Amino acid sequence: MTRHSHKFVETFQGFVGFGLDRPTDEHALIYYLQKFSDDALISTLVQRMSDEELLALFDHLGRLLKRHLTEDEYHRLFLKDG
């Protein structure tokens, strides 16, 4: 059974842009992140990123997870082990 989902990018019919208002920004970010995590795209990007870019992105994502998720949410929503 698949534990991950990327349904938003497949079904969203709205405007994808940033800076208009908070709901549009949230939708745009979800859309971009789901497109960004596509296996073919991310495999290509990480091969072309510098070591510094890889570290900066990894560290930034880790800080966001730590700042905005409880320990339980981290395990249940991110690690999918809860």
RANOR-V173774 format. One line per field, one symbol per residue. psi: psi as a letter, one per 30 degrees, with the letter a starting at -180 (. if undefined). burial: b if it has 16 or more other C-alpha atoms within 10 Angstrom, else e. A space follows every 10 residues. Layout:
BEGIN
psi = ???
burial = ???
END
This chain:
BEGIN
psi = kkfllheeff fkfakjlkfe leeeeeeeee eeeeeegkee eeeeefffkl eeeeeeeeee eeeeeeefkl eeeeeeeefh g.
burial = eeeeeeeebe eeeeeeeeee eeebbebbeb beebbeeeee eeeeeeeeee eeeeeeeeee eeeeeeeeee eeebeeeeee ee
END
